[in-house]
Amino acid sequence: MYKYAIRRILHALPVLFGVLVLAFILGRIVPGNPCKAILGEKATVEVCEKFDRDHGLDRPIPIQFLAYVGELARGDFGNSLRFNRSIVQILIERLPMTVELGMAGLLIASIIGIPLGIISAVRHNSAIDLSTMVGANIGVSMPVFWLGLMLAYVFAFLLKDTPFWLPPSGRVSAGVTAVPFYEVYGWEFAGEGVVSNVAEFLSNMFILNSLITLDWEVLRDAITHLILPSVALATIPMAIIARMTRSSMLQVLGLDYVRTARAKGLVDRRVILVHALKNALLPIVTIIGLQLGLVFSGAILTETIFSLSGVGRTMFEAITARDFPIIQGFTVVIATAFILINLVVDLSYAFLDPRIRLD
């Protein structure tokens, strides 16, 4: 299995390089000038020439690409043109928000989608099955930006004087501060090494940080602010997971060993959850892994609508500002995460089905 994982990682390197090339080229062929986008349309020619010279944009594109690849090989993602800050530091600040949102959205999608798919398969061609599949088709077709706006309108405006009110934007309420866990416990890190960056990254995941520090006020507030965006983000994955679970379960429920288990007098719940579901998990796990990667791409609209400073919103702002280093750096990180997720899904097959051997 270790050889298989190493081989998959080596095979992924050309894919990462191709993603990097595409992100680099597409970012530069899009109409617009970074100087004008960042400094404004009134920036003079002299100012823009100095801007390009200071950021190396006056060099030929192949030279810029080779220089960027060399920096990336040393772990240097470069600096943002707009913020003049390290891309690594921006990732440490913004990526935790997207990770929390993506994990919450996928958790909601799986918790609701898998049971709905199982019920639809067990009650095949019933009213429950029909209504579930109609709801799944509506969920797949529903735009995230429209659903997000409707959720914010209903729960933040129409229900503002009721116990069901939910915040429409932001990550925590004004005045609520999440103190990093390493400060709470008096841990000190010298410099800006890997350990300090990891600690800062984890502390920016407010839910995890509040659990470590036992700060229940921040935990409650962070979860409350995460409900609406995670529900909006979970709608399409939930519908897809429900449909895949239903399809996979229908195939398994018609097999001989399931009929044999029922003929032996086993409780129907045990037949469905132990015998049938266990063997129907492979395609379900595959689709969940794929949805996790797609959830991060869907976070762009969700974070923009709910004013969340995550990777998605930062990417959107970077594209409008022609901030090439952020676009390239974030694209590489997202592509790497997608590849690692697919690797984990492939490795999980051997644990879910002992008949599968990875070599």
Secondary structure, 3 states (H helix, E strand, C coil): CHHHHHHHHHHHHHHHHHHHHHHHHHHHHCCCCHHHHHHCCCCCHHHHHHHHHHCCCCCCHHHHHHHHHHHHHCCCCCECCCCCCEHHHHHHHHHHHHHHHHHHHHHHHHHHHHHHHHHHHHCCCCHHHHHHHHHHHHHHHCCHHHHHHHHHHHHHHHCCCCCCCCCCCCCCCCCCCCCCHHHHCCCCCCCCCHHHHHHHHHHCCHHHHHHHHCCHHHHHHHHHHHHHHHHHHHHHHHHHHHHHHHHHHHHHHCCHHHHHHHHCCCCHHHHHHHHHHHHHHHHHHHHHHHHHHHHHHHHHHHHHHCCCCCHHHHHHHHHHHCCHHHHHHHHHHHHHHHHHHHHHHHHHHHHHCCCCCCC
